Structures are given as C-alpha cells and as structure tokens.
Amino acid sequence: MPRSHRPPPAAQRPASSASNAAEPKPEGGSLATTFKIFLLFAGLMVKVPVGLYFSCKLLLFQSLLLLSPDDSGFYATIVAVVGLHVVLSVFVFIVWKEGWPDWRENKDE
C-alpha cells in the first residue's frame, strides 16, 4: 500500500520545534500548483522558440527586411534562443519566489 502524502494527525506529531520547522507545511495543493507551473513552462519552452523562429524568419526578416533565407534563418535563430532564455529565467524566478517564504521563516528562527 503506498504511503500517504498527508501529514500525520496532530496527536502523533513530535513536540520538538526543530522537527516542526523541517516538516513541509500543508498548503492545500502546493504540489499540484507546482506541477501545473512546470507543465505550463515545459510547453512554453517548446512553443516560444519555435514560434519566434518561424514568425521572425518569415514575417520580420524575409518580408519586411528583405533578407536572404540563410541570413533570416541565422537571425531568427538568435531571436529564438533569446526567447528561450527569457522563458527559462521567468521559470527560475517563479520557482525561486515560491520557495522564498519558507526560507525566510527558517532563517529568522
């Protein structure tokens, strides 16, 4: 039988404050929220660079700036890589911000 992810009832918890600080705080779906954020950004990490590449290559560089297909592909690749880095940095910031309150509470104690 798999172990439950719910914390034990209050009567069975140890009374020491050190063990309470190390226990995860039940926040009602925190794991589900984290997983949803991960899935959202996993999709964005695929869709944003591909969408930026083709839209910049066809619309911006070939149609408006009249560059050759080779040159437009090169510059569109640069734009796609920058877009991927923006998505990754936003993901890291959101995940870091999500763990911030727990870190501050442990540091103050």
N, C-alpha and C positions, 0 to 999 in steps of 0.2 A: 504494500500500500504506500503511495507516495506521501511524503511529508507535506503538511500544510504550510502555507506561507503566512498564515495568520500568527500574530504574536500570542504567547500563552496567556491565559486569564490572569488578572491582577493578583489573585491569591497565590499563584505558583511562581511569580517573578521573584528574583532575589532582591533583598532590601538594600544592597550596596549601591551607592550613587555612581560608582565607576562603571559598573556593568550597565546601568541605565543609560549612560552617556554613549556607550558603544552600540546600543541597540538601535536598529532603524526605526524611525518614527512612522507609525501608520498614518498615511495621508490620504487614504481613500482613492486608490487608483494611480498612485505615483508611478508605478512600474508600467501601467498601461499608457499613461501620458508620455513617459519617456520612450516607449516603443513606438507610439504614434509619431512623435517628433523624429525618431530615427527613420521610420518608413517615409515620412514626408521628405526629409533631406536626401535619402537614398534615391528617391525619384527625381528630385531636383538636380542631384549630381549627374544624372544621365541626361535629363531633358534640357537643362540650361545650356551646357556646352554645345550639344548637337543643334539646338535651336539657334543659338547665337552664330555658330559656324555657317549654317546654310543661309540664314537671313542676312548676315553681314556679307557673305560672299556674293549672293545673287542680287540683293537689293542695294546694298551700300556700295560695295567696291566695283562690281561689274556694271550695274545700271547707272548709278549716279556719278561715280568717279571714273568710269570707263577704263578700268584696269584690265590687264590680260587675265585669263583664267588661272594661270600659275601664280601671278602676283596676288590676285584676290584671294586665292586659297591660302597663301602664306600669311597674309594679314588677318584673314578670318580665323586662322588657327591661333594667332596671338590673342585675338579678342575672346575666343572660346576658352583659352587657358586662363586668362584674367577672370572671366566669368566664373569658371570652376573654383578659382581661389577665393572669390568673393563668397560663393555658397559655402565653401569649407570653413572660412573664417566666421561666418554668421553661425554655422552649426557649432563650432567650438565655443563661441561666445555664449550661445544659449545653453549649452550643456554646462559650461563653467558657471554661469549665472544661476542655474538650477541647484548646484551644489553649494553655493555661497552661504546661505543662512546656516546650514549645519556646520560649516567650517568656522564661521564667526562665533557660534554658540560654544563650540568645543575650545576655541582659542581663549575666550573670556573666562572659562572655568579654571 
